[in-house]
């Protein structure tokens, strides 16, 4: 008896330079997870942006109803927070002639094969997966890509899920001047499992880009959380969040090369060795941290470097858990509470991009 099945929904294909690939989801059995792999063959010996930038948006829709809508960066950040420690969303290649290999997922349950939460296509009229792509964001010279889609399906195991996890970007804006703030109203119709806030500015850690955040209800009737200093919030959460560890392979030279990695806290680090040669590597500005996940590295000579990166805050994203993450009865119920977020800009003078993502329980 095959209780579970992994099905290929779309065989590997080059999608072309840019556009949107649409797949009908007409599977009549519960789906635990959709997996997307996107390769972009590098031409340059450095990165022009983080490789997930090649996927500007991943959507699951039913007509005009949005069931999932995240960018590639947001999608991977959510996975790093929600999956077990050690989970990797890319294989860490940053070498010309080889592909960057990135994975994206729609996790409909709290974990793979969650029997209470899974996606049932039959509850919708015409569910479609839409993958918006642009192959040359991470490397502006790329002209070859490959994409495939898999589904993890409950096969001969009968389950009756009560809903699924839906992750959607609710707000995206450019932060204003230092100490300015945005006040954002949150939806009240579904239980909220977690809130993610991405604050990106090239070469700057996210707590430099936004300095404080508050969630309140009504006219400040209650304040579920308020963090006046997000840097210290991050330091506290280092004891809760698992450290992100990713492979890192790159060709280095005696001229600075830039590489983008998921770890975005100021103290994120890279360690490793050179392949078959005696060289040294150091950060371009004389220090090693990777603020904002940006590493500008110089070596004493041309050589291939093989190592790992370590750090937190995937792709400049904070997590704010709204209850015990594995207990769906413990998540935040916003009904009738008029919840809102107040996000204050940080010291960044160049107006960072800020996005607010909610992962909610979508009941059947």
SVG drawing of the C-alpha trace seen along z (x, -y; Angstrom):
<svg xmlns="http://www.w3.org/2000/svg" viewBox="-16 -61 65 63">
<polyline fill="none" stroke="black" stroke-width="0.4" points="0.0,0.0 1.5,-3.3 0.2,-5.8 2.1,-8.7 3.2,-9.6 5.5,-12.2 4.2,-13.2 5.9,-15.3 3.4,-18.0 5.7,-19.7 8.8,-18.1 11.9,-20.2 11.8,-22.9 13.5,-26.2 10.7,-28.8 12.4,-31.5 13.8,-34.9 10.8,-36.1 7.0,-35.6 4.5,-33.6 4.1,-29.8 0.5,-28.6 -0.3,-25.1 -3.8,-23.8 -3.9,-21.9 -6.5,-19.2 -5.3,-16.5 -8.2,-14.9 -6.3,-13.8 -5.0,-15.8 -1.7,-17.6 0.7,-18.1 3.3,-20.2 4.1,-21.7 7.8,-21.9 9.3,-24.1 12.9,-23.9 14.4,-26.7 17.9,-26.7 19.6,-29.6 22.9,-28.9 25.5,-31.5 27.7,-33.4 29.2,-35.9 31.6,-34.9 29.6,-36.9 26.0,-37.6 24.0,-40.7 21.3,-39.9 20.2,-37.0 19.2,-34.0 15.6,-33.8 15.1,-37.2 14.7,-35.1 11.3,-34.3 9.4,-37.6 6.2,-35.9 4.6,-32.5 0.9,-32.4 -1.8,-29.8 -5.2,-31.2 -8.7,-30.1 -10.0,-32.7 -9.7,-36.0 -9.2,-34.3 -5.6,-34.4 -4.6,-31.3 -0.8,-31.8 1.2,-34.8 4.9,-35.3 8.1,-36.4 10.9,-33.9 12.7,-35.6 9.6,-35.6 8.9,-32.0 12.3,-30.8 12.3,-32.9 9.0,-31.3 10.5,-27.8 13.6,-28.5 11.4,-29.5 8.8,-26.8 10.9,-23.7 13.2,-21.7 16.7,-23.0 19.1,-22.2 16.6,-22.6 18.2,-24.1 16.5,-25.9 19.5,-26.2 22.6,-24.2 25.0,-27.1 26.6,-27.3 27.8,-30.7 30.2,-29.6 30.1,-30.6 28.9,-27.9 27.1,-26.1 23.5,-26.6 22.2,-28.2 19.6,-25.7 16.9,-27.2 13.8,-25.5 10.5,-27.0 7.6,-25.4 3.9,-25.7 3.8,-24.0 0.1,-23.4 0.7,-21.8 2.8,-22.4 5.1,-19.7 5.2,-17.2 2.3,-14.8 0.3,-16.8 -3.0,-15.0 -5.0,-17.9 -3.8,-20.5 -3.5,-19.8 -4.7,-21.3 -7.9,-19.9 -8.3,-21.1 -11.9,-19.8 -12.9,-22.6 -12.1,-25.1 -13.4,-25.7 -10.1,-26.1 -7.0,-26.2 -3.9,-27.3 -0.2,-27.6 1.4,-30.7 5.2,-31.0 6.4,-34.4 10.1,-34.3 12.9,-36.5 16.0,-34.4 18.6,-37.1 18.0,-38.9 20.6,-36.9 23.0,-37.0 22.2,-39.6 24.0,-37.6 22.0,-34.4 20.2,-33.0 19.5,-29.4 17.1,-28.2 15.3,-25.1 12.1,-24.7 10.2,-21.7 7.3,-21.2 6.5,-18.3 3.6,-17.5 3.6,-15.5 0.3,-13.7 -1.6,-11.5 -2.2,-8.5 -3.9,-5.5 -4.0,-7.1 -7.5,-8.6 -7.4,-11.9 -9.9,-14.6 -8.0,-17.9 -9.9,-20.8 -8.0,-23.4 -4.5,-24.4 -1.9,-27.0 -2.1,-30.1 0.8,-32.6 0.2,-35.9 2.0,-39.2 -0.5,-41.8 1.6,-44.9 4.6,-46.1 5.9,-49.7 9.1,-51.8 9.9,-53.0 10.2,-56.7 12.7,-58.9 14.4,-57.9 11.9,-57.4 8.9,-57.7 6.4,-54.9 3.6,-53.1 0.4,-51.9 -1.0,-48.8 -4.4,-47.2 -4.4,-43.4 -7.2,-41.2 -9.7,-39.7 -11.1,-36.8 -8.6,-33.9 -6.4,-32.6 -2.8,-33.9 0.0,-31.5 2.9,-33.8 3.8,-37.2 6.9,-37.8 8.3,-41.3 11.0,-41.6 13.1,-44.8 15.6,-44.8 18.2,-47.3 21.3,-46.2 24.2,-45.6 22.3,-46.5 21.0,-44.2 17.2,-44.3 17.3,-45.8 19.2,-48.8 16.4,-49.2 13.5,-49.2 14.1,-49.8 10.8,-49.0 7.5,-47.3 4.2,-47.1 1.1,-45.1 -2.0,-46.6 -5.7,-46.0 -8.5,-48.5 -7.5,-51.9 -4.5,-50.5 -6.9,-48.4 -4.2,-45.7 -0.7,-45.3 0.1,-41.7 3.7,-42.7 5.9,-45.7 9.7,-45.7 11.2,-49.1 14.6,-47.8 14.5,-45.0 18.2,-44.4 17.8,-43.3 14.6,-41.3 16.9,-39.5 19.5,-38.8 16.8,-37.3 15.4,-35.2 18.8,-33.7 18.0,-31.3 14.8,-30.3 15.4,-30.4 17.7,-27.7 20.8,-28.9 20.7,-28.8 23.5,-26.8 24.0,-26.8 26.7,-25.5 28.8,-28.1 30.9,-27.5 32.4,-30.3 35.4,-31.2 37.3,-34.0 40.1,-36.3 42.3,-39.2 39.5,-41.6 36.4,-42.0 33.4,-39.8 29.9,-40.1 27.8,-37.1 24.4,-37.1 23.4,-34.6 20.3,-34.0 21.9,-34.9 21.4,-38.7 22.4,-39.5 25.5,-41.6 27.5,-38.8 26.7,-36.2 29.9,-34.4 31.4,-32.2 34.0,-29.5 35.7,-27.0 38.8,-26.1 40.3,-26.6 40.3,-23.7 43.7,-22.4 45.6,-25.7 47.0,-27.8 45.2,-31.1 43.6,-33.4 40.2,-35.2 39.0,-38.3 36.1,-40.7 36.6,-43.7 36.2,-46.3 38.5,-44.5 35.8,-42.9 34.0,-39.6 30.3,-40.1 27.6,-39.9 25.2,-42.7 22.0,-42.1 23.5,-38.8 25.9,-40.7 29.5,-39.4 32.2,-41.3 35.2,-39.1 38.8,-39.3 41.2,-36.4 45.0,-36.5 44.7,-34.7 42.3,-33.0 40.9,-29.8 37.7,-27.9 36.4,-28.3 34.3,-25.6 32.6,-26.2 29.5,-27.1 27.6,-30.2 26.1,-30.6 23.6,-33.1 20.0,-34.2 17.3,-36.4 16.7,-34.7 16.7,-37.2 16.3,-40.1 13.1,-38.7 11.9,-38.8 9.5,-36.2 6.8,-37.0 5.2,-33.7 1.5,-34.1 1.2,-31.2 2.6,-27.7 3.5,-26.9 2.5,-23.2 -0.8,-23.8 -3.4,-25.1 -5.8,-25.8 -3.2,-28.3 -2.9,-30.7 -4.0,-34.3 -7.7,-35.0 -8.0,-38.5 -11.8,-38.5 -13.4,-41.7 -10.1,-43.0 -9.1,-45.4 -5.4,-44.5 -2.8,-46.6 1.0,-46.8 3.0,-50.0 6.5,-49.7 9.1,-52.4 11.8,-53.1 15.4,-52.7 18.7,-54.5 18.8,-53.6 18.8,-56.7 18.0,-55.0 14.4,-54.0 14.4,-50.2 11.7,-47.9 9.4,-46.5 6.9,-43.7 4.4,-42.2 3.5,-38.5 0.8,-36.6 0.6,-32.8 -3.0,-32.0 -5.3,-29.0 -7.6,-28.7 -10.5,-26.5 -12.7,-24.5"/>
</svg>
